[in-house]
Amino acid sequence: MFPIGLKAFSEIFSGYTLYMIIAIAIANGAVLFFASSKFLLVMQQGGYHGKRYFKWLLNPETPYLSRLMLLCLLGFLFFCLLCVCFLSVVGETITSYMGFLSYGLFIGLYIDSERNVNAKLPLKKTKRLVRLCITYAVILCLVSFGLILLVNFIAYLIGDEIVGVLRYALICLLPLLSPYMLFLAYLINEPFENTIKKRIVLKATAKLDGANVIKIGITGSFGKTSVKEILNTVLSQKFRVLSSPASYNTPMGIALTVKGLDSTHDIFIAEMGARNKGDIKELAEMIKPSIGVLTGINNQHLESFGSIERIKDTKFELFENLADGGMGFFSSDSVGAKELFDRFKGEKYAAGISGGNNYAYATDIKTDERGMSFDLHISGEKPVRCCTVLLGRHSVANVCLAAAVAYRLGLTPDEIAAGVNRIPALKHRLELLPNNKNIVIIDDSYNSNEDGTKAAMEVLDYFTGRKIVLTPGLVELGKMENVMNLEFGKRLARHADIVIVIGKHNAEMLITGLSDGGFDKQNIMFAKSLNKANVLLNEILKEGDIVLFENDLPDNYN
């Protein structure tokens, strides 16, 4: 057997056969790579966390494994069919390659169908993604080469004509293994990526330690980005401010922001996100902020934290790790934030809509289609009138929280009011979208939560007209997800006239909640995707309608 095996390998590795195997392996690796765009997208949007990727992959609602299984089955069957049909016409050697025509056709159709599905957030060409793609492509080619080599070896040993003709058919099974090979590439790269991350974070930490700036950390279950943008605009009336862009709220995101920090900056603002206990501590130890801001606490990311108490403890890590003499600013409109206000023993201030003992609060709040106006009270000063394009009482609460910080840093009430008047609309956060029709479009599609839906319904009530809400519901709520979406459905029933439910993920609970709330079933519509929901919307839209887009789940929920 051993000499036969050596002879088989010597024949395979000689002449054109080896070159054909290499060519087929590279070609197959290439097509499998282009068929994996969805898996790469989910890996990136999941923050390159293997557990999140596998959770999505193995979720019964994820259709991609079944699609790949169908691709493999059709490719294999037609591969065998073509080979059998051409065997008597062109001979064994050429026939063994004929099946690739069907395999190429089916995988080409799969790639084309995926290309026509618009990703909500396209792949970002980062250095990490490039490194992952290179490792993944190499694995695809090596596995393809190994499989082809193995089947050629087995076919040689068996010597049967049919086996020889069909020896390449097993390659049709590789698409089903490709998402797992991507995970293998992730595992191979992870130690290297962690080393890079540590080096970048250490460099950013050293730069922050040596910077003569006031450092502000903002955390909370919701409203972090809003308060950061508001505070940035207000403080810019007097200081030169650098803040982390968009939702850069991880060590790497903040480290990348620190690259732009220079001696001309007076203040550095960092948004601090967390999905697990210890995440805020890691960020606080990196930044060493002298000011901590807590926007509020709810059950957002309850799925990863496990309990509301763990969420509170994690958010409090910011205040436990403030620089000596650090100050804490807490929202008075959140029960959880008020609990942590009582727990914190350092210099502290509460701010929110209501008065009482608040350091900053608002009165005489008025709302129209252009935004809001209100009187801002700060630390006993004469109130100042503020106007903003922001919508919702929660936005006024965010302004009060930012105003408290700004006043404590030396801005006058008039300077703060001027800054508030300059605050731009916050993208995808109850943002009024312009259009050339007599229609009000409100974009509240960013990462909605229970408090966010309440605020959105409140804003919806400001407007008169037929109210249409498009929503996929709420996610990342663990065992509470069904309950929260049931309650959300009931809430929608009280405020909306037509509801378009997007996607299957929460459809049952939302529709049940709407029905329990007495909502007319004829006014409940369902769409598999946002694109199809927009088609439905255009069919029913009338002049004078108010349209609210409430939450938009990322691609890993589709």
C-alpha positions as CSV (number, residue, x, y, z in Angstrom):
1,M,0.0,0.0,0.0
2,F,2.8,2.4,0.9
3,P,4.6,2.1,-2.5
4,I,1.3,2.5,-4.3
5,G,0.6,5.6,-2.3
6,L,4.0,7.0,-3.2
7,K,3.4,6.2,-6.9
8,A,0.0,7.9,-6.7
9,F,1.5,11.1,-5.3
10,S,4.4,11.1,-7.7
11,E,1.9,10.9,-10.6
12,I,-0.3,13.6,-9.2
13,F,2.6,15.9,-8.5
14,S,4.0,15.5,-12.0
15,G,3.0,17.1,-15.3
16,Y,0.0,19.2,-15.8
17,T,-2.1,17.5,-13.0
18,L,-0.4,19.5,-10.2
19,Y,-0.8,22.7,-12.1
20,M,-4.5,22.0,-12.6
21,I,-5.0,21.2,-8.9
22,I,-3.3,24.5,-7.9
23,A,-5.3,26.5,-10.5
24,I,-8.6,24.9,-9.4
25,A,-7.8,25.5,-5.7
26,I,-7.0,29.2,-6.3
27,A,-10.1,29.7,-8.4
28,N,-12.3,28.0,-5.9
29,G,-10.7,30.0,-3.0
30,A,-11.5,33.2,-5.0
31,V,-15.1,32.4,-5.7
32,L,-15.7,31.3,-2.1
33,F,-14.1,34.5,-0.8
34,F,-16.5,36.6,-3.0
35,A,-19.4,34.5,-1.8
36,S,-18.5,35.4,1.8
37,S,-19.3,39.1,1.9
38,K,-22.2,38.7,4.3
39,F,-20.1,36.7,6.8
40,L,-17.3,39.3,6.7
41,L,-19.9,42.0,7.2
42,V,-21.4,40.3,10.3
43,M,-17.9,39.6,11.7
44,Q,-17.0,43.3,11.3
45,Q,-20.3,44.7,12.6
46,G,-20.1,42.3,15.6
47,G,-16.8,44.0,16.6
48,Y,-14.7,40.9,15.6
49,H,-16.2,38.9,18.5
50,G,-16.3,35.2,17.7
51,K,-19.1,34.5,20.1
52,R,-21.4,37.1,18.5
53,Y,-20.5,35.8,15.0
54,F,-21.3,32.2,16.0
55,K,-24.5,33.2,17.7
56,W,-25.7,34.9,14.5
57,L,-24.5,32.0,12.3
58,L,-26.3,29.3,14.4
59,N,-29.5,31.4,15.0
60,P,-32.5,29.5,13.5
61,E,-33.6,32.8,12.0
62,T,-30.4,33.2,10.0
63,P,-31.0,31.9,6.5
64,Y,-27.5,31.8,5.2
65,L,-26.5,28.2,6.3
66,S,-29.7,26.9,4.6
67,R,-28.9,28.9,1.5
68,L,-25.4,27.6,1.4
69,M,-26.7,24.0,1.9
70,L,-29.1,24.5,-1.1
71,L,-26.2,25.9,-3.1
72,C,-24.0,22.8,-2.2
73,L,-26.8,20.3,-3.0
74,L,-27.7,21.8,-6.4
75,G,-24.0,22.3,-7.3
76,F,-23.2,18.6,-6.3
77,L,-26.2,17.1,-8.1
78,F,-25.7,19.0,-11.4
79,F,-21.9,18.5,-11.2
80,C,-22.5,14.7,-11.1
81,L,-25.2,15.0,-13.8
82,L,-22.9,16.8,-16.2
83,C,-20.1,14.4,-15.7
84,V,-22.2,11.4,-16.3
85,C,-23.8,12.9,-19.5
86,F,-20.4,13.8,-21.0
87,L,-18.5,10.7,-20.0
88,S,-19.2,8.8,-23.2
89,V,-18.6,11.8,-25.4
90,V,-15.3,13.3,-24.3
91,G,-13.7,10.7,-22.1
92,E,-12.8,10.5,-18.4
93,T,-10.1,13.2,-18.1
94,I,-12.1,16.1,-19.7
95,T,-15.4,14.9,-18.3
96,S,-14.0,15.2,-14.7
97,Y,-13.8,18.9,-15.3
98,M,-17.2,19.4,-16.9
99,G,-19.0,19.5,-13.6
100,F,-17.3,22.8,-12.7
101,L,-19.6,24.5,-15.2
102,S,-22.6,23.8,-13.0
103,Y,-20.7,24.5,-9.8
104,G,-19.5,27.9,-11.2
105,L,-23.1,28.7,-12.4
106,F,-24.7,28.1,-9.1
107,I,-22.1,29.9,-7.0
108,G,-22.1,32.8,-9.5
109,L,-25.9,33.1,-9.0
110,Y,-25.4,33.1,-5.2
111,I,-22.8,35.8,-5.4
112,D,-25.0,37.9,-7.7
113,S,-28.0,37.5,-5.3
114,E,-25.9,38.7,-2.4
115,R,-24.5,41.6,-4.4
116,N,-28.0,42.9,-5.0
117,V,-28.8,42.9,-1.3
118,N,-27.9,46.4,0.0
119,A,-26.1,46.3,3.2
120,K,-27.2,48.9,5.7
121,L,-23.6,49.5,6.7
122,P,-21.2,48.4,4.0
123,L,-17.9,46.8,4.8
124,K,-15.3,49.3,5.9
125,K,-11.9,48.7,4.4
126,T,-9.8,48.7,7.6
127,K,-6.4,47.3,8.1
128,R,-7.8,44.7,10.4
129,L,-10.3,43.6,7.8
130,V,-7.6,43.4,5.1
131,R,-5.5,41.2,7.4
132,L,-8.5,38.9,8.1
133,C,-9.3,38.7,4.4
134,I,-5.8,37.7,3.5
135,T,-5.8,34.9,6.2
136,Y,-9.2,33.8,5.1
137,A,-8.3,33.7,1.4
138,V,-5.2,31.6,2.2
139,I,-7.2,29.1,4.2
140,L,-9.8,28.8,1.5
141,C,-7.2,28.0,-1.1
142,L,-5.3,25.6,1.1
143,V,-8.4,23.7,2.1
144,S,-9.5,23.5,-1.6
145,F,-6.0,22.3,-2.5
146,G,-6.0,19.7,0.3
147,L,-9.4,18.4,-0.6
148,I,-8.7,18.1,-4.4
149,L,-5.3,16.4,-3.7
150,L,-7.0,14.0,-1.4
151,V,-9.8,13.0,-3.8
152,N,-7.3,12.6,-6.6
153,F,-5.3,10.3,-4.4
154,I,-8.3,8.3,-3.5
155,A,-9.5,8.1,-7.1
156,Y,-6.1,6.8,-8.2
157,L,-6.1,4.1,-5.5
158,I,-9.6,2.9,-6.3
159,G,-9.1,3.1,-10.0
160,D,-12.8,3.1,-10.8
161,E,-13.8,5.1,-13.9
162,I,-16.9,6.7,-12.2
163,V,-14.9,7.6,-9.1
164,G,-12.3,9.2,-11.4
165,V,-14.9,11.2,-13.3
166,L,-16.6,12.5,-10.1
167,R,-13.4,13.1,-8.1
168,Y,-13.9,16.8,-8.0
169,A,-17.6,16.7,-7.1
170,L,-16.8,17.0,-3.3
171,I,-15.6,20.5,-3.9
172,C,-19.2,21.5,-4.1
173,L,-19.5,21.0,-0.4
174,L,-16.9,23.6,0.5
175,P,-19.3,26.7,0.4
176,L,-21.0,25.2,3.4
177,L,-17.7,25.2,5.3
178,S,-16.7,28.7,4.3
179,P,-18.3,30.5,7.3
180,Y,-16.5,28.2,9.7
181,M,-13.2,28.7,7.8
182,L,-13.7,32.5,8.3
183,F,-14.0,31.8,12.1
184,L,-10.8,29.8,11.9
185,A,-9.1,32.8,10.2
186,Y,-10.4,35.0,13.0
187,L,-8.9,32.6,15.6
188,I,-5.5,32.5,13.8
189,N,-5.4,36.3,13.6
190,E,-6.7,37.1,17.1
191,P,-3.4,36.8,19.1
192,F,-1.8,39.1,16.5
193,E,-4.7,41.6,16.6
194,N,-4.6,41.7,20.4
195,T,-0.9,42.5,20.3
196,I,-1.6,45.4,17.9
197,K,-4.5,46.6,20.0
198,K,-2.4,46.6,23.2
199,R,0.4,48.5,21.5
200,I,-2.0,51.2,20.1
201,V,-3.9,51.6,23.3
202,L,-0.7,51.9,25.4
203,K,0.6,54.6,23.0
204,A,-2.7,56.5,23.3
205,T,-2.7,56.1,27.1
206,A,0.8,57.6,27.3
207,K,-0.2,60.5,25.1
208,L,-3.3,61.2,27.2
209,D,-1.2,61.0,30.4
210,G,1.1,63.7,29.0
211,A,-1.6,65.9,27.6
212,N,-2.6,69.1,29.4
213,V,-6.3,68.8,28.8
214,I,-9.5,68.4,30.8
215,K,-10.7,64.8,30.2
216,I,-14.4,64.0,30.2
217,G,-15.9,60.5,30.1
218,I,-19.5,60.0,29.2
219,T,-21.3,56.7,29.8
220,G,-24.9,55.4,30.1
221,S,-27.3,52.9,28.6
222,F,-28.5,55.5,26.1
223,G,-27.9,59.1,25.1
224,K,-24.1,58.9,25.2
225,T,-23.5,60.1,21.7
226,S,-26.2,62.8,22.0
227,V,-24.8,64.3,25.2
228,K,-21.3,64.1,23.7
229,E,-22.3,66.0,20.6
230,I,-24.2,68.6,22.6
231,L,-21.4,69.1,25.1
232,N,-18.9,69.4,22.3
233,T,-20.9,72.1,20.6
234,V,-21.5,74.1,23.8
235,L,-17.9,73.9,25.1
236,S,-16.7,74.9,21.7
237,Q,-18.0,78.4,22.5
238,K,-15.0,78.9,24.7
239,F,-12.6,75.9,24.4
240,R,-11.0,73.9,21.6
241,V,-12.5,70.5,22.0
242,L,-11.6,67.0,20.7
243,S,-14.3,64.3,21.0
244,S,-14.5,60.7,19.8
245,P,-16.4,60.7,16.5
246,A,-19.7,58.8,15.9
247,S,-19.9,55.9,18.3
248,Y,-16.2,55.4,18.8
249,N,-16.6,54.2,22.4
250,T,-14.1,51.3,22.7
251,P,-10.4,51.3,23.6
252,M,-9.4,51.1,19.9
253,G,-12.0,53.8,18.9
254,I,-10.7,56.2,21.5
255,A,-7.1,55.3,20.8
256,L,-7.7,56.3,17.1
257,T,-9.3,59.5,18.2
258,V,-6.3,60.4,20.5
259,K,-4.1,60.4,17.4
260,G,-5.7,63.8,16.6
261,L,-5.0,65.3,20.0
262,D,-2.4,68.1,20.1
263,S,-1.2,70.9,22.3
264,T,-3.9,73.3,21.1
265,H,-6.8,71.3,22.6
266,D,-8.2,72.2,25.9
267,I,-10.8,69.4,26.4
268,F,-11.0,65.8,25.4
269,I,-14.4,64.1,25.5
270,A,-14.6,60.3,25.3
271,E,-17.8,58.3,24.9
272,M,-17.6,55.1,26.9
273,G,-19.5,52.0,25.7
274,A,-19.8,48.6,27.4
275,R,-21.2,45.2,26.8
276,N,-19.5,43.4,29.7
277,K,-18.5,44.2,33.3
278,G,-15.0,45.7,33.4
279,D,-15.3,47.5,30.0
280,I,-15.8,50.9,31.5
281,K,-13.0,50.4,34.0
282,E,-10.7,49.6,31.2
283,L,-11.6,52.8,29.4
284,A,-11.4,54.9,32.6
285,E,-8.0,53.6,33.4
286,M,-6.9,54.5,29.9
287,I,-8.3,58.0,29.9
288,K,-8.2,58.9,33.6
289,P,-11.0,61.5,33.3
290,S,-11.5,64.3,35.8
291,I,-15.2,64.5,34.9
292,G,-17.6,61.7,34.6
293,V,-21.1,62.0,33.1
294,L,-23.9,59.4,33.4
295,T,-26.8,59.9,30.9
296,G,-29.1,57.2,32.3
297,I,-29.5,53.5,32.8
298,N,-32.0,51.0,31.4
299,N,-32.1,47.4,30.1
300,Q,-30.1,48.1,26.9
301,H,-27.6,45.3,26.4
302,L,-29.3,43.3,29.1
303,E,-28.6,40.2,27.0
304,S,-24.8,40.5,27.4
305,F,-24.8,41.9,31.0
306,G,-27.3,39.4,32.5
307,S,-28.9,41.7,35.0
308,I,-29.7,45.4,35.6
309,E,-27.5,45.4,38.7
310,R,-24.5,44.4,36.6
311,I,-25.3,47.2,34.2
312,K,-25.3,49.7,37.1
313,D,-22.1,48.4,38.6
314,T,-20.4,48.6,35.1
315,K,-21.5,52.2,34.6
316,F,-20.4,53.1,38.1
317,E,-16.8,52.0,37.2
318,L,-16.4,55.4,35.5
319,F,-16.9,57.2,38.9
320,E,-14.8,54.7,40.8
321,N,-11.9,55.4,38.5
322,L,-12.0,59.2,38.2
323,A,-8.8,61.2,38.7
324,D,-8.3,62.5,42.2
325,G,-10.8,65.3,42.9
326,G,-12.9,64.2,39.9
327,M,-16.5,65.4,39.5
328,G,-19.6,63.4,38.7
329,F,-22.6,64.6,36.7
330,F,-25.8,62.5,36.8
331,S,-29.1,62.6,35.0
332,S,-32.0,63.2,37.4
333,D,-34.5,61.8,34.9
334,S,-33.2,58.2,35.2
335,V,-33.9,56.1,38.3
336,G,-30.8,54.1,37.8
337,A,-28.7,57.2,37.5
338,K,-30.1,58.7,40.7
339,E,-29.2,55.5,42.5
340,L,-25.6,55.9,41.4
341,F,-25.7,59.6,42.3
342,D,-26.4,58.6,45.8
343,R,-23.7,56.0,45.7
344,F,-21.0,58.4,44.5
345,K,-19.2,60.2,47.5
346,G,-17.2,62.7,45.5
347,E,-18.2,66.2,44.2
348,K,-21.4,65.6,42.2
349,Y,-24.2,67.4,40.4
350,A,-27.6,66.3,39.1
351,A,-29.3,67.8,36.1
352,G,-32.5,67.1,34.2
353,I,-35.8,68.4,33.1
354,S,-37.4,68.8,36.5
355,G,-36.3,71.4,39.2
356,G,-35.8,70.4,42.8
357,N,-32.2,70.1,43.8
358,N,-31.0,70.0,40.2
359,Y,-27.9,72.0,39.3
360,A,-29.4,72.6,35.9
361,Y,-33.0,72.2,34.8
362,A,-35.5,73.4,32.2
363,T,-39.0,75.1,32.3
364,D,-41.5,76.4,29.8
365,I,-40.7,73.7,27.2
366,K,-42.4,74.4,23.9
367,T,-42.3,72.2,20.8
368,D,-43.1,72.7,17.1
369,E,-42.1,71.2,13.8
370,R,-38.9,73.2,13.8
371,G,-37.7,72.0,17.2
372,M,-37.9,73.1,20.8
373,S,-37.5,76.1,23.0
374,F,-37.2,76.3,26.8
375,D,-35.8,78.3,29.7
376,L,-32.6,76.9,31.1
377,H,-31.9,77.4,34.8
378,I,-28.3,76.8,36.1
379,S,-27.2,77.0,39.7
380,G,-29.5,79.8,40.7
381,E,-28.5,82.0,37.8
382,K,-31.1,84.0,35.8
383,P,-32.7,81.6,33.3
384,V,-31.8,81.9,29.7
385,R,-34.0,81.1,26.7
386,C,-32.7,78.3,24.5
387,C,-33.8,77.1,21.1
388,T,-32.7,73.9,19.4
389,V,-33.6,71.8,16.4
390,L,-33.5,68.7,18.6
391,L,-36.8,67.0,19.3
392,G,-38.1,65.3,22.5
393,R,-38.1,66.2,26.2
394,H,-35.2,63.7,26.6
395,S,-33.2,66.0,24.3
396,V,-33.9,68.9,26.7
397,A,-32.7,66.7,29.6
398,N,-29.5,66.0,27.6
399,V,-29.0,69.7,27.1
400,C,-29.4,70.3,30.9
401,L,-26.8,67.6,31.7
402,A,-24.3,69.1,29.2
403,A,-25.1,72.6,30.5
404,A,-24.3,71.6,34.0
405,V,-20.8,70.4,32.9
406,A,-20.2,73.5,30.8
407,Y,-21.2,75.9,33.6
408,R,-18.9,74.1,36.1
409,L,-16.1,74.5,33.5
410,G,-16.6,78.3,33.4
411,L,-19.1,79.1,30.7
412,T,-21.7,81.7,31.4
413,P,-25.4,80.9,30.9
414,D,-25.5,83.2,27.8
415,E,-22.5,81.3,26.3
416,I,-24.2,78.0,27.0
417,A,-27.5,79.3,25.4
418,A,-25.6,80.4,22.3
419,G,-24.0,77.0,22.1
420,V,-27.4,75.2,22.5
421,N,-28.8,77.3,19.6
422,R,-25.9,76.0,17.4
423,I,-26.4,72.3,18.1
424,P,-27.0,70.5,14.8
425,A,-29.6,67.8,14.3
426,L,-28.2,64.5,15.5
427,K,-28.1,61.9,12.8
428,H,-30.7,59.1,13.2
429,R,-31.8,60.4,16.6
430,L,-35.3,61.9,16.1
431,E,-33.9,63.8,13.2
432,L,-36.3,65.7,10.9
433,L,-35.5,64.8,7.3
434,P,-36.2,67.3,4.6
435,N,-38.3,66.3,1.6
436,N,-40.0,67.9,-1.3
437,K,-43.5,66.7,-0.3
438,N,-45.8,67.9,2.5
439,I,-44.7,65.0,4.7
440,V,-42.9,64.9,8.1
441,I,-40.2,62.3,8.2
442,I,-38.6,61.5,11.6
443,D,-35.5,59.4,11.5
444,D,-35.0,57.7,14.9
445,S,-33.3,54.6,13.5
446,Y,-30.2,54.5,15.7
447,N,-30.1,51.8,18.3
448,S,-33.5,52.3,19.9
449,N,-34.3,51.2,23.5
450,E,-37.3,51.2,25.8
451,D,-36.7,54.9,26.9
452,G,-36.1,55.8,23.3
453,T,-39.4,54.4,22.1
454,K,-41.2,56.4,24.8
455,A,-39.5,59.6,23.7
456,A,-40.3,58.8,20.1
457,M,-44.0,58.3,20.8
458,E,-44.0,61.6,22.7
459,V,-42.5,63.4,19.7
460,L,-45.0,61.7,17.4
461,D,-47.8,63.2,19.5
462,Y,-46.5,66.7,18.7
463,F,-47.6,66.4,15.1
464,T,-51.1,66.3,13.6
465,G,-51.8,64.0,10.7
466,R,-51.8,60.3,9.9
467,K,-48.9,58.7,11.8
468,I,-47.0,55.8,10.2
469,V,-44.3,53.9,12.1
470,L,-41.8,51.6,10.6
471,T,-39.9,49.4,13.1
472,P,-38.2,46.0,13.6
473,G,-38.6,46.3,17.4
474,L,-36.0,46.1,20.1
475,V,-33.0,43.7,20.5
476,E,-30.2,42.7,22.9
477,L,-32.7,42.5,25.8
478,G,-32.0,38.9,26.7
479,K,-35.0,37.1,28.3
480,M,-36.8,40.4,28.5
481,E,-36.8,40.9,24.7
482,N,-40.2,39.3,24.1
483,V,-41.8,41.2,27.0
484,M,-40.3,44.6,25.9
485,N,-41.5,44.1,22.3
486,L,-44.9,43.1,23.5
487,E,-45.1,46.4,25.5
488,F,-43.7,48.3,22.6
489,G,-46.5,47.0,20.4
490,K,-49.1,48.2,23.0
491,R,-47.4,51.6,23.1
492,L,-47.5,51.8,19.3
493,A,-51.2,51.0,19.4
494,R,-51.8,54.2,21.5
495,H,-49.8,56.6,19.2
496,A,-49.7,55.3,15.6
497,D,-52.3,54.9,12.9
498,I,-50.3,52.5,10.7
499,V,-47.4,50.2,11.7
500,I,-45.1,48.5,9.3
501,V,-43.3,45.7,11.1
502,I,-39.9,44.9,9.6
503,G,-38.3,41.5,9.7
504,K,-39.3,38.3,11.5
505,H,-37.1,38.8,14.6
506,N,-39.7,40.6,16.7
507,A,-42.7,40.4,14.4
508,E,-44.8,38.0,16.5
509,M,-44.4,40.0,19.8
510,L,-45.0,43.4,18.1
511,I,-48.1,42.3,16.3
512,T,-49.4,40.6,19.4
513,G,-48.8,43.8,21.4
514,L,-50.6,45.9,18.8
515,S,-53.5,43.5,18.8
516,D,-53.7,43.5,22.6
517,G,-53.6,47.3,22.5
518,G,-56.8,47.3,20.3
519,F,-55.0,48.3,17.1
520,D,-56.9,47.6,13.9
521,K,-55.3,44.6,12.2
522,Q,-55.9,46.1,8.8
523,N,-53.4,48.8,9.7
524,I,-50.6,46.3,10.6
525,M,-48.3,45.5,7.7
526,F,-45.3,43.3,7.5
527,A,-42.1,43.6,5.4
528,K,-39.1,41.2,5.3
529,S,-36.6,44.0,5.0
530,L,-36.3,47.8,5.2
531,N,-36.1,48.0,1.4
532,K,-39.5,46.2,1.1
533,A,-40.9,48.3,3.9
534,N,-40.0,51.4,2.0
535,V,-41.8,50.0,-1.0
536,L,-44.9,49.5,1.1
537,L,-44.6,52.9,2.6
538,N,-44.5,54.6,-0.9
539,E,-47.7,52.7,-1.8
540,I,-49.7,54.1,1.1
541,L,-48.0,57.5,1.7
542,K,-50.2,60.6,1.4
543,E,-49.7,64.3,1.8
544,G,-49.7,65.4,5.4
545,D,-48.5,62.0,6.8
546,I,-46.0,61.8,9.6
547,V,-43.5,58.9,9.2
548,L,-41.3,57.6,12.0
549,F,-38.5,55.2,11.4
550,E,-38.0,53.7,14.9
551,N,-34.8,51.6,15.1
552,D,-32.9,49.9,12.3
553,L,-31.3,46.6,13.2
554,P,-27.8,46.0,11.9
555,D,-27.1,43.5,9.1
556,N,-26.5,40.7,11.6
557,Y,-30.2,40.6,12.3
558,N,-31.1,40.0,8.7
